[in-house]
Amino acid sequence: MSARPSADAALVAGDQPRFDPDGRAPALIVEEVTKVLGKRAILDGVDLALPAGTTAWISGGNGAGKTTLMRLMAGLIVADRGTVSFDGLRVDTDRRAYQTKVGFLAAGDSGLYARLTVRQNLDFWAGLAFVPRSRRRATVARAVERFGLTDLASRRADRLSLGQRQRVRLALTFLHAPRLVLLDEPSASLDDDGVALLLSAVDEHAATGGTTVWCAPARQTEVRHNRAFVVRDGRLEPV
């Protein structure tokens, strides 16, 4: 009988096969990923393997490459070398099918149409996420309730505070029940109630077997993660 794989194999992908300490095969695999911007390798041979149901925390200094890694995992940019896959789908060769499984919250305040109401924004994005028209109204209603947007649903996006806009953006991220959720500084501008709603959504996602990657410059103790990493000198290191 072969020996149980070491815990290190769970944290950073390397030799096949890859497992976590409980012997679970990974859902998300980032393998030997390199991204060069200008003459600088922002990411240099990054490896990562996360099983379903994992919530991972990624920290690192400003400009370390965290957002670049998140955008690569979301399929928004392409690696110069290496591969990214989720549930057996490669982002470079199965892009559309891959992206239907992903919910990505970018850092900042983008993604909402200013003149549309909260409900209209959610309905529009449900269409982009291929939510069937017959289920769209119910899907939007659940998102409104889940992120405490009932009193804001008929308000235009450009008349919301930053924290309210962040709640809407989170609702968009979880709207289509993605299996891989990528959150880049998700707690920005949120009040205590908003943070509580975010943490609840992440916990529910993990409980149903979803994989979450939460990224921010500093580690936040309220995030109930079971993997932690830091981006340093172009590499991803377990901490």
Secondary structure, 3 states (H helix, E strand, C coil): CCCCCCCHHHHCCCCCCCCCCCCCCEEEEEEEEEEEECCEEEEEEEEEEEECCCEEEEEECCCCCHHHHHHHHHCCCCCCEEEEEECCEECCCCHHHHHHCEEEECCCCCCCCCCCEHHHHHHHHHHHCCCCHHHHHHHHHHHHHHCCCHHHCCCEHHHCCHHHHHHHHHHHHHCCCCCEEEEECCCCCCCHHHHHHHHHHHHHHHHCCCEEEEECCCCCCCCCCCEEEEEECCEEEEC
